[in-house]
């Protein structure tokens, strides 16, 4: 069995950056964090300020492995984790072997962002969808680990079908607190920016601060912001049974904020957040992306 996954140059590996040179790290990552995602993997490698990829050198390694005769088993399984990180050159090099794999070779491509896979790759594969877990299943698993029923139920709904997200939320990491602080500052300044020049200066400063974070942290903040806006819309619609988010900032009035998130602007707000996520992932300047997003969100909230 062969594993291939996104990597980038580190202090230990500066040349010939391919998966086989990170196998020790990979095994320790899986052992210690079996529900980890791409963000966790980058942290494990110390790549907070880089984005990994599965490049053409990796594709050449895959082709090379297929040219060798298997000796431990009659089958070879080649698992590509987070396959949407295959760049165009790597994907194009693999098209032929994916279409006509050698005998007794099985490819498994895993991705939690299948919409980012190249259509030419998707057309050569059979898709198997792993559905999100039910809130009841996640809650039961958390309770089996010793968590109280009330907190387990709240986290299970908040996790939206992801057990990894449930574990992340239950750990009450500093990341969530930092994201909340940024969000509160961001929304307050956005509200004031149309009338107060000083608030616009605060948005510029916040955009600069966010741009200094790693790409993955920037994307995590945008995902957190999407969650808050969705929850605000549910609160606005008085759907209390679906509302689970609790912001800890005592001086931020969530009920008042939710009155500005309505059916007339929620779709456009989420669209702008998704667009920002898209551009951050493609290495557009974070300072430009967050300042542009801030101005658009300010206008939408006041519309």
N, C-alpha and C positions, 0 to 999 in steps of 0.2 A: 504494500500500500504506500502510495506517494502523496505527500501533501504539498500544495502550492498556495501561497497567500501573499497579500500585499506587504512589501518591505521597502525600506529606504536606507540610505547610507547612515551608519552610526560610527561611534568612535572605534568600535571593534572591527566593523566591516565597512571598508571605504571603497573597495573595488570588487568587481564580480559580485554585485549585490543580487543574489538569488536566494530562494527559500531554503535550499539545503544547507546554507551557511548559518541559518537561524534555527535549526531543528531543536537544539538544546533549549533555547528560549521558548520555542513553540510548545514543547512538551511540558515545561514548567508552567506555562500560561494555561494550558488546558487542565493540568492537574489542580492548580490553585483557583481557577476561575472558569469552570466548565460552561457557564452561561454568559461569558464575556462577549462583547461585540467589538466592532472595529476600533472604536474609541478606546476601549480597555486594552486592546492589543497594542495600539500606538503608545499608550502610557507605559505598558510593560517593557517596551523597547526603548523608552525615553525619547519618543518622536513627537512630543507635544507640539512642536513648531513645524513639523513636516507632515506631508501626506504621502502615504505609501502608494505603491502601484505594483501591478503585475506586468512587467515589461517584456520586450522582445527577447532579452536574454533568458528570461524564464520560459518563454515559449520554445526557444531552442533547446533548453534543458528537457522539456516535456517530450519533444520530438526525439531527442537523443535517448531518453529512457525507453521510448517505444521501439527503438531500433535494437535494443538489447533483448536477448532471450531470457524469459523469466526462469528463475532457478529455485525459488522458495515455494512456489505454488504455480498451478496451471493458469491462474488468473492474475491480472494486474489491475488494481483500482487506482485511478488518478483523481484525487479530490482537489478541486480548486475552490478555496474558501473566499467569499466576497468576490465572486467572479465579475461583478460590474467594475472592478478596479483593473481589469484587463484593458490596456491602452489599445489604440487602433492597430498599431504595428503587430502587437502580440496576438490580438484577436484574428487578424488577417492570416497570420502564419499558422494558426490552429484550425482554420476553416476546413482544410483538406482532411486532417486526421479526425476531426469531429464528424465529418460527413462519411468517411470510410475508415473507421478505427481498425487497427490490426486485430487479428483474432485473439480472443480471450482478454481484451483490454476494455475496461469499463471507465467511462468518464462520469464524475459526479460534480456538477457545478452548483455551489451554494451561494445564495445572495439574499440579503434582506432589502435590496433595492432593485428588484427585477426590471423596473421601468427604465433603468439606466443601462441595461444590457443592449449590445448592438443587435438590431433586427436580424442581421446575417447569422449571428450565433444562435439566437432564439429559434430560427427556422430549422436548425439542425438538431434540436433537442426535444425531448419529451418533458413537459412541465409537470411537476408534482408540487402542489400547493400545501404548505403546512399552515393550517388555520390558527388564528390567535387562540390562546387558552381561554376558557371561560373564567369569569370573575370568581365563581364558586370554587373552581379547581385551584386557582391561585390562593384564594383565602384559606382553603383547607391546608395547602402546603405550608403557608406561613404559620398557621396555628399549630401544625405538627412540629414546627421549629420552636414553639413556645410563645408565639405572639398572641396577645389578647384578641378576642373575636372582633370587637369593635374596630380596633386599629387595622386588623387584617382585612376586614371588609372594605375599609376606606382605601387602603393601599391597593387592594385588588382591583377596584374600579379605576383608580388613578393609573394603574399600570397598562391599561388598554390591551390586555391579552399577552403581555410580555412578562415572563417570570424574571428575566434579567432586570427589567425596569422595576419590578416589585422589590427585588433585592436591593437595588440602588436606592429606592425611596426609603426602604426600611432602615438602611444604614444611616440615613440623615446626614449625608455628606456635606462638606463645606461648599461643594459646587452649587448645590441647590440654593443655599443661603446667599452665595455671591450672585447667582443669576437673579434672585429676587431683588437684591439691592440695586443691581443694574436696571432691572425692569421698572422699579418704582421711580428711580431717578429719571429714566427715559420718558416715562409717561407724564410725569409732572412737568418736565421741561417741554415736552411736545404740546401739552395743553396750553402752556404760556407763550410758546414761541411765536404764535401769529400776532401777538400784541406787544410782547416784551423782548427787546433786542438782547437783554442779558440772558434770557432763557435760550435764545438761539446760540449764544456763545457756549452755554452749558451743553447743548446738543453736539456742537462741534468738538468740545473737549471729550464728551462721552464716546463719540465716534472714534476719536483718536485712541482713547483708552481701550476700546474693544478691538481696534485694529492691531493692537500690540499683543493680543492673546493668540493662541494657536488657532489654526483653521478649524480644528475639531471643536475647540471650546466655543468659537464663534457660531458654529452650526448648532451646538448643543444649546446655546443661549437662544437662538432663533426657534428651535424646537420647543423650548420652555415657554417662550413668548406666545407661540401658537396655542399651546395648552391653556395658558392664562386667558387668552382672548376667547377661546371656545367655552371655557368655564364661565366667563363673564356673560357671554351670550345666553348660556343656559340659565344663569341667575336672572338675567333680564326677562327671560321667558317664563320665569317662576317655575322652572323644572327642578325643584329642590332635590328630588330623588336621584337625579343624575349629577348633581353638583357635589364635588368632593374636595376641591382645592382649598387649602387653608394658607393664606399668606400671613407671615409672622410679623410683618411691619405694622406696629401698633397704630402709627399715624397715617396709614394708607387705608382709606375707606373703600373697600371692595364693592359694596352695594352702590355707592355713588358712582364709582367708575363704570360699573356694569350698565348704568342707564345710558351711557354713550355708545354701547356696543349693541347694535340693533340689526334687524333683518335687512335694512337698507345699506349697511356698510360692512357687515361681517365677512361676506364672500370676498369683497375687494381687499379687506385687511389681510385675510389669510392668503390671498393671491400674491400680495406684495411681499409678505413674509417668505412665501415659497420661492418667489423670484430672487429675493436676497440670498436665500439658502443656495439656490442654483449658481448664482454668481460667485459667492464665497468659495464654493467647491471648485470653481473653475479659475481660481486665483485672481479674480478682480480685486482691486485695492479695497481692503476692508473699510478704510476711512471714507472712501467715496460711497461704498454700498450702504453703510450704516447712516451716513448723513442724508443720502437720498431717501432711504427708507423712513427716516425720522420725519422729514418734511411731508412725505406722502401720508404717513400715519396721522400726523397732526391735522392735516386737511380732512382726512376721512372721519376722524373723531368729531370734528366740528361741523361736518356736513349735515 
